[in-house]
Amino acid sequence: MVQDFLKEGGNREVLYFDEGRFGLKTETGKQWGKRGETLHTRVSQSYQNFYTYSAVSPVSGLSFSLFLPWVNTEMMNVYLAELSKAYPDKEILIIWDGVGWHHSHDLKIPPKIQVHFLPPYSPELNPVERLWWWLRRHVTRNRIFDSNECLMNALEEALKKMSPAQLALLCHCSYLHCFN
């Protein structure tokens, strides 16, 4: 499927897509400290959250992200419309998981976008999972954010600082060698 899409020529990109939930509840992890001293980390137990919708090419590093309040067909339609506007000259193949709103009859897929599904129950095959891991480890871990807006700003800044080459390196998976 992917090789056929790329062989057809033209201005084409293969993007892997996923939604990641981020919120104000503190994600804790290991930290450095002096030997013998107990470290204390303040945490927030707030359950306010939002979703980061992201698509990334592990080959070129091309990416597109939006922060949206929910995961459902309506929000997926917003994302697809904005992706289509962001890259009007590209034909895009999105590879994503099989959650319900990706199969919805109400899903409005723009003309220059095609979709393909990952095998069921295989999130480890989605390179965007590596992006979520990196953001949680380097942006949100052991930090308290005053609001969802502050958290979104931190995530947006981190995403903007990453060059396409860095994103491609982060999201590269050995099983994708046939697309290089």
C-alpha positions as CSV (number, residue, x, y, z in Angstrom):
1,M,0.0,0.0,0.0
2,V,2.6,2.6,1.1
3,Q,5.1,1.6,-1.7
4,D,2.3,1.9,-4.3
5,F,1.3,5.3,-3.0
6,L,4.8,6.6,-3.2
7,K,5.5,5.0,-6.6
8,E,2.7,7.0,-8.2
9,G,4.9,10.1,-8.0
10,G,3.9,13.6,-7.4
11,N,4.2,15.6,-4.2
12,R,3.3,12.8,-1.7
13,E,3.9,12.2,2.0
14,V,3.3,9.3,4.3
15,L,2.4,10.5,7.8
16,Y,1.8,8.4,10.9
17,F,-1.0,9.8,13.1
18,D,-2.0,9.5,16.8
19,E,-3.7,11.4,19.5
20,G,-1.9,11.9,22.9
21,R,-3.6,13.0,26.1
22,F,-1.8,15.6,28.1
23,G,-3.1,17.2,31.3
24,L,-2.4,19.0,34.6
25,K,-1.9,15.8,36.6
26,T,1.8,15.7,37.2
27,E,3.8,12.9,35.6
28,T,6.6,11.9,37.9
29,G,9.9,10.3,37.1
30,K,13.4,9.8,38.2
31,Q,15.5,12.8,39.0
32,W,19.1,13.5,40.1
33,G,19.9,14.4,43.7
34,K,22.7,14.3,46.3
35,R,23.4,10.9,47.7
36,G,21.7,10.3,51.0
37,E,19.2,13.1,50.6
38,T,15.5,12.4,50.0
39,L,14.1,14.3,47.0
40,H,10.6,15.7,47.1
41,T,8.5,16.6,44.1
42,R,5.4,18.7,44.3
43,V,2.5,17.2,42.2
44,S,-0.8,18.4,40.9
45,Q,-3.8,16.0,41.0
46,S,-5.9,18.1,38.6
47,Y,-7.7,16.1,36.0
48,Q,-8.0,18.8,33.4
49,N,-6.6,17.6,30.1
50,F,-6.7,18.0,26.3
51,Y,-5.4,16.0,23.3
52,T,-2.6,16.6,21.0
53,Y,-3.4,15.4,17.5
54,S,-0.1,14.8,15.6
55,A,1.0,13.4,12.3
56,V,4.7,12.9,11.6
57,S,6.7,11.5,8.7
58,P,9.6,9.4,10.1
59,V,11.4,9.9,6.8
60,S,11.2,13.6,6.1
61,G,10.2,14.9,9.5
62,L,7.2,16.7,8.1
63,S,4.7,17.1,10.9
64,F,1.4,18.8,11.8
65,S,-0.1,19.1,15.3
66,L,-3.2,20.6,16.8
67,F,-4.4,20.8,20.4
68,L,-8.1,19.8,20.6
69,P,-10.4,19.3,23.6
70,W,-11.7,15.8,22.9
71,V,-11.1,12.7,20.8
72,N,-14.1,12.0,18.6
73,T,-15.2,12.2,14.9
74,E,-15.9,15.9,15.1
75,M,-12.4,16.8,16.3
76,M,-10.9,14.4,13.8
77,N,-12.8,16.2,11.0
78,V,-11.3,19.5,12.3
79,Y,-7.8,18.0,12.3
80,L,-8.1,16.6,8.8
81,A,-9.5,19.9,7.4
82,E,-6.6,21.8,9.0
83,L,-4.0,19.3,7.8
84,S,-5.4,19.6,4.2
85,K,-5.2,23.5,4.5
86,A,-1.7,23.4,5.8
87,Y,-0.4,21.2,2.9
88,P,-2.7,22.1,-0.1
89,D,-0.1,21.0,-2.6
90,K,0.6,17.6,-1.1
91,E,-1.2,14.2,-1.4
92,I,-1.0,12.6,2.0
93,L,-1.4,9.0,3.2
94,I,-2.2,8.9,6.9
95,I,-1.5,5.7,8.7
96,W,-3.3,5.4,12.0
97,D,-4.8,3.0,14.5
98,G,-8.3,1.6,14.4
99,V,-10.2,3.5,17.1
100,G,-13.9,4.1,16.5
101,W,-13.8,7.7,15.3
102,H,-11.2,6.7,12.6
103,H,-13.8,4.3,11.1
104,S,-16.8,6.6,11.5
105,H,-19.2,7.1,8.6
106,D,-19.3,10.8,9.6
107,L,-15.6,11.2,9.0
108,K,-14.9,13.7,6.3
109,I,-11.6,12.8,4.6
110,P,-10.4,15.6,2.3
111,P,-9.8,14.6,-1.4
112,K,-6.0,14.7,-1.2
113,I,-5.8,12.6,1.9
114,Q,-6.0,8.8,2.0
115,V,-6.0,6.6,5.2
116,H,-4.6,3.2,6.0
117,F,-4.9,1.4,9.3
118,L,-2.2,-0.2,11.5
119,P,-2.8,-3.8,12.5
120,P,-5.1,-4.0,15.6
121,Y,-3.6,-3.8,19.1
122,S,-0.2,-2.7,17.9
123,P,0.5,0.9,19.2
124,E,4.2,0.0,19.2
125,L,4.1,0.1,15.4
126,N,3.1,3.8,15.4
127,P,6.2,6.1,15.3
128,V,4.2,9.0,16.9
129,E,4.3,7.0,20.1
130,R,8.0,7.9,20.3
131,L,7.1,11.6,20.1
132,W,4.6,11.2,23.1
133,W,7.3,9.4,25.1
134,W,9.8,12.2,24.4
135,L,7.4,15.0,25.2
136,R,6.4,13.4,28.5
137,R,10.0,12.8,29.5
138,H,11.5,16.1,28.4
139,V,8.6,18.6,28.7
140,T,6.0,17.5,31.2
141,R,7.8,15.1,33.7
142,N,8.1,16.4,37.3
143,R,6.6,19.8,36.3
144,I,3.5,21.5,37.6
145,F,1.6,23.7,35.1
146,D,-0.8,26.4,36.2
147,S,-3.3,25.8,33.4
148,N,-3.9,23.8,30.3
149,E,-2.8,26.9,28.3
150,C,0.6,26.9,30.1
151,L,1.0,23.2,29.3
152,M,0.0,23.8,25.6
153,N,2.5,26.6,25.4
154,A,5.3,24.4,26.7
155,L,4.4,21.6,24.3
156,E,4.0,24.0,21.4
157,E,7.5,25.5,22.1
158,A,9.1,22.0,22.3
159,L,7.4,21.0,19.0
160,K,8.5,24.2,17.2
161,K,12.1,23.8,18.4
162,M,12.4,20.3,16.9
163,S,13.7,20.5,13.3
164,P,12.3,18.1,10.7
165,A,15.6,16.2,10.9
166,Q,15.2,15.8,14.7
167,L,11.6,14.6,14.3
168,A,12.6,12.1,11.6
169,L,15.4,10.8,13.8
170,L,13.1,10.6,16.9
171,C,10.3,8.8,15.1
172,H,12.4,6.6,12.9
173,C,11.7,2.9,13.3
174,S,13.9,0.1,11.8
175,Y,10.9,-1.5,10.1
176,L,10.4,1.6,8.0
177,H,13.7,1.2,6.1
178,C,11.8,0.4,2.9
179,F,10.6,4.0,2.7
180,N,14.0,5.8,2.7
